[in-house]
Amino acid sequence: MWDFSIGRALGLMFQTLPFIILRMAIYFGAAVAYILATGIGAGVGWGIGGFGDADFQATTTTWGGVIGFGSVAVVMYLLREYVLYVVKAGHIAVLVKLLDGKEMPGGRSQISYAREEVSQRFMQASVLFGVDQLIKGVLRAITGLVRGVFTLLPIPGARQLISIAEAFLRIAVGFIDEVILAYTIRTNSDNVWASSRSGLVLYAQNYKPMLKNAAWLTLIVYGLSFLVFLVMLAPAALVAYLVPGSWSAGGIVFAILFAWSVKSALLEPFAVTCIMEVYFRTIEGQQPDPAWEAKLEQLSTKFSSLKEKAASYQPPRINDPVKAAG
């Protein structure tokens, strides 16, 4: 089946409880913000609609809810770099240390330690975000390579199966970009572009066990998320009923929001911990294969961009500690 230990992953998550609490505060807080903003927007729309007939009021109520929901979505989009820098990368930095069996420095909080570790590697949130986007681009290319293998198989209805498999693989590799970030932190490299490149080559040359375990974790995470969605349908429908105009679609939307918050706060770090364990154990003692490096250069312009960034990287001077990489 899979090569990771669920018990160990849960134990490590418990050891990083400060970050789990931080993630819960952010993602559950975001879910509540979406619901409140949607309700307030629908309420304002319902009030404005009172100046017209019933159809006009229904329209303004719906648009008010949509605008309220969209306003929070915009804020979350603008905060994505900050969340990646402080929450996700910081949590990864602590998990890397614990996975290697090392003790946390005494007299310091996990979040303080993580912030220093991440800032040493990536300097600024924009640098980490840029590295992460390039990593995701290369991972999509590797997924395309697997798709190409499937197209060569003489299977009836292969095109439909390939489309389903490709969609599934794209979801599965969604956990792996954070594993490559974990590799850059674990190697203590000054040049995050070069270490990310090496981490991607190591992933590509071991793509079979990595994708197998990522596929299992995708089934676990999204299966549990669907269960949360089903459980939350009833209370979410009640909340939607309290929204002015009784927004009929609100129950489903709010249940999805609750499921998303549980997935982001609890299930995703569990999946990343599991796949990190598999990745570090799989690549132990290996060196990046030049043949795979050449193949990735042909497959992805993003991978070539990592090479260019790595070559032009200048370490920050001592008197210029905030200089961005690349």
C-alpha positions in Angstrom: 0.0 0.0 0.0 1.6 3.2 1.2 5.1 3.8 2.6 4.4 6.4 5.3 3.4 6.0 8.9 0.1 7.5 9.9 0.9 7.2 13.6 4.2 9.0 13.2 2.7 11.8 11.1 0.0 12.3 13.8 2.6 12.3 16.5 4.7 15.0 14.6 1.6 17.1 14.1 0.9 16.9 17.9 4.5 18.1 18.5 3.9 21.1 16.2 0.7 22.0 18.1 1.5 25.8 18.0 1.4 25.7 14.2 -1.7 23.6 14.1 -3.5 26.1 16.4 -2.2 28.9 14.1 -3.5 27.2 11.0 -6.8 26.5 12.6 -7.1 30.2 13.7 -6.3 31.4 10.1 -8.4 28.9 8.1 -11.4 28.6 10.5 -11.3 32.4 10.9 -11.4 32.7 7.1 -14.4 30.4 6.9 -16.2 32.5 9.5 -15.2 35.7 7.7 -16.6 34.3 4.4 -19.9 33.4 6.2 -20.2 36.8 8.0 -19.3 38.8 4.9 -21.8 36.8 2.8 -24.5 37.3 5.4 -23.9 41.0 5.7 -23.7 41.5 2.0 -27.0 39.5 1.5 -28.6 41.6 4.3 -27.6 44.9 2.7 -28.8 43.6 -0.7 -32.1 42.4 0.9 -32.5 45.9 2.4 -31.9 47.6 -0.9 -34.2 45.2 -2.6 -37.0 46.3 -0.4 -37.4 49.3 -2.7 -38.5 47.1 -5.5 -40.6 44.0 -6.1 -39.9 40.4 -4.9 -37.8 39.5 -7.9 -35.7 42.6 -7.6 -35.2 41.9 -3.9 -34.1 38.3 -4.6 -31.6 39.6 -7.2 -30.1 42.2 -4.9 -29.9 39.8 -2.0 -28.0 37.3 -4.2 -25.6 39.9 -5.5 -25.0 41.3 -2.0 -24.0 37.8 -0.8 -21.8 37.3 -3.9 -20.1 40.7 -3.3 -19.5 39.9 0.4 -18.1 36.5 -0.4 -15.9 37.9 -3.1 -14.5 40.7 -0.9 -13.1 38.0 1.5 -11.8 36.0 -1.4 -9.8 39.0 -2.6 -8.3 39.5 0.8 -7.3 35.9 1.0 -5.7 36.1 -2.4 -3.7 39.1 -1.3 -2.6 37.3 1.8 -1.4 34.1 0.0 2.3 35.1 0.0 2.1 35.9 3.7 0.3 32.6 4.6 2.9 30.6 2.6 5.8 32.4 4.2 4.7 32.5 7.8 2.4 29.5 8.2 3.2 26.8 5.6 7.0 27.3 5.2 7.4 27.9 9.0 5.5 24.7 9.8 7.7 22.8 7.3 10.8 24.2 8.9 9.8 22.8 12.3 8.6 19.5 10.8 12.0 19.0 9.0 13.8 19.4 12.3 11.6 16.9 14.1 11.7 14.4 11.2 15.5 14.4 11.5 15.1 13.6 15.2 16.5 17.0 16.4 15.4 18.9 19.4 13.9 22.4 19.2 16.1 25.1 20.6 15.3 25.8 24.2 13.8 29.0 25.4 12.2 29.9 22.0 8.8 29.3 20.6 8.3 27.2 17.5 6.9 30.1 15.5 9.8 32.3 16.4 12.3 29.6 15.5 10.5 28.9 12.2 10.3 32.6 11.2 14.1 32.9 11.6 14.8 29.7 9.7 12.5 30.7 6.8 13.9 34.3 6.6 17.5 32.9 6.5 16.6 30.8 3.4 14.2 33.0 1.5 14.8 36.5 2.8 11.4 37.8 1.7 7.9 36.4 1.2 8.1 37.3 -2.5 11.2 35.1 -3.0 9.6 32.1 -1.4 6.4 32.7 -3.5 8.5 32.9 -6.7 10.4 29.7 -5.8 7.1 28.0 -5.0 5.5 29.0 -8.3 8.4 27.7 -10.3 8.3 24.4 -8.4 4.6 24.0 -9.2 5.3 24.6 -12.8 7.9 21.9 -13.0 5.7 19.5 -11.1 3.0 20.1 -13.7 5.5 19.2 -16.4 6.4 15.9 -14.6 2.7 15.1 -14.4 2.5 15.7 -18.1 5.3 13.2 -18.6 3.3 10.6 -16.8 0.3 11.4 -18.9 2.5 10.8 -22.0 3.4 7.3 -20.7 -0.4 6.5 -20.4 -1.1 7.6 -24.0 1.3 4.8 -25.2 -0.8 2.1 -23.5 -3.2 0.3 -25.8 -6.2 0.6 -23.4 -9.8 0.9 -24.7 -11.2 4.3 -23.7 -7.7 5.4 -22.9 -8.4 9.1 -23.6 -11.2 9.3 -21.0 -9.0 7.4 -18.5 -6.1 9.6 -19.2 -8.2 12.8 -18.5 -9.3 11.3 -15.2 -5.8 10.2 -14.2 -4.3 13.5 -15.1 -6.9 15.4 -13.0 -6.2 13.1 -10.1 -2.4 13.5 -10.5 -2.6 17.2 -10.5 -4.4 17.1 -7.2 -1.9 14.5 -5.9 1.2 16.6 -6.7 -0.4 19.6 -4.8 1.3 18.3 -1.6 4.7 17.9 -3.2 5.7 21.5 -3.8 5.9 21.9 0.0 8.1 18.8 0.2 10.6 20.5 -2.3 10.5 23.5 0.0 11.3 21.2 2.9 14.3 19.9 0.9 15.7 23.4 0.5 15.4 24.0 4.2 16.9 20.7 5.2 19.9 21.1 2.9 20.8 24.5 4.6 21.7 25.8 1.1 22.3 29.6 0.7 21.0 29.3 -2.9 17.3 28.2 -2.7 17.0 28.2 -6.5 19.8 25.6 -6.9 18.5 23.5 -4.0 15.0 23.6 -5.3 16.3 22.4 -8.7 18.1 19.5 -7.1 15.1 18.6 -5.0 13.0 18.5 -8.2 15.4 16.2 -10.0 15.5 13.9 -7.0 11.7 13.8 -7.0 11.5 13.2 -10.8 14.0 10.2 -10.6 11.8 8.7 -7.9 8.5 9.8 -9.3 6.9 6.3 -9.1 7.0 5.8 -5.3 6.3 9.5 -4.8 3.2 9.6 -7.0 2.0 6.3 -5.5 2.1 7.7 -2.0 0.7 11.1 -3.1 -2.2 9.3 -4.7 -3.0 7.4 -1.4 -2.8 10.7 0.5 -5.1 12.4 -2.0 -7.7 9.7 -1.5 -7.4 10.0 2.3 -7.4 13.8 2.5 -10.2 14.4 0.0 -12.2 11.4 1.3 -12.1 12.9 4.9 -12.9 16.3 3.5 -16.0 14.9 1.8 -17.1 13.4 5.1 -16.6 16.7 6.8 -18.7 18.3 4.0 -21.5 15.8 4.6 -21.5 16.3 8.4 -21.5 20.1 8.0 -24.4 20.2 5.5 -27.1 20.4 8.2 -25.6 23.1 10.4 -24.5 25.0 7.2 -28.0 24.9 5.9 -29.2 26.3 9.2 -26.7 29.2 8.9 -27.9 29.8 5.3 -31.5 29.8 6.4 -30.6 32.7 8.8 -29.2 34.7 6.0 -31.7 37.3 4.8 -33.6 36.0 1.8 -32.8 32.4 2.9 -30.0 31.9 0.3 -30.8 28.4 -1.0 -27.3 27.7 -2.3 -25.7 29.0 0.9 -25.9 25.6 2.7 -23.8 23.9 0.2 -21.3 26.8 -0.1 -20.9 27.1 3.7 -20.5 23.3 4.0 -17.7 23.4 1.4 -16.1 26.3 3.3 -16.1 24.2 6.5 -14.6 21.2 4.7 -12.0 23.5 3.1 -11.0 24.9 6.5 -10.6 21.5 8.0 -8.6 20.3 5.0 -6.2 23.3 5.0 -5.8 23.5 8.8 -5.5 19.8 9.7 -5.5 17.4 6.7 -3.0 19.2 4.5 -0.2 19.3 7.1 -0.8 15.7 7.8 -0.4 14.8 4.1 2.7 17.0 3.8 4.2 15.3 6.9 3.6 11.8 5.4 5.0 12.6 2.0 8.0 14.4 3.5 8.8 11.2 5.4 8.6 9.1 2.2 10.6 11.6 0.2 13.5 12.0 2.6 13.8 8.2 3.1 13.6 7.6 -0.7 16.3 10.0 -1.7 18.7 9.1 1.1 22.2 8.6 -0.4 21.1 9.6 -3.9 22.5 12.4 -6.1 20.6 14.2 -8.8 20.7 12.2 -12.0 22.1 14.4 -14.9 19.9 12.4 -17.4 16.8 13.4 -15.4 18.0 17.0 -15.2 18.4 17.1 -19.0 14.9 15.6 -19.4 13.3 18.2 -17.1 15.1 21.0 -19.0 13.4 19.8 -22.1 10.0 19.4 -20.4 9.7 22.6 -18.5 10.8 26.2 -19.1 10.2 26.7 -15.4 13.0 24.3 -14.7 15.3 26.3 -17.0 14.3 29.4 -15.1 15.4 27.8 -11.8 18.8 27.2 -13.5 19.1 30.8 -14.6 18.0 32.0 -11.1 20.6 29.7 -9.5 23.4 30.9 -11.8 22.7 34.6 -11.2 22.1 34.3 -7.5 24.2 36.6 -5.3 24.3 35.9 -1.6 23.2 38.9 0.5 26.0 41.0 1.9 26.5 41.1 5.7 25.5 44.8 5.7 22.5 44.1 3.4 20.6 41.3 5.1 17.3 41.8 3.4 18.5 41.5 -0.2 16.3 39.2 -2.1 17.6 36.1 -3.7 18.0 36.0 -7.5 
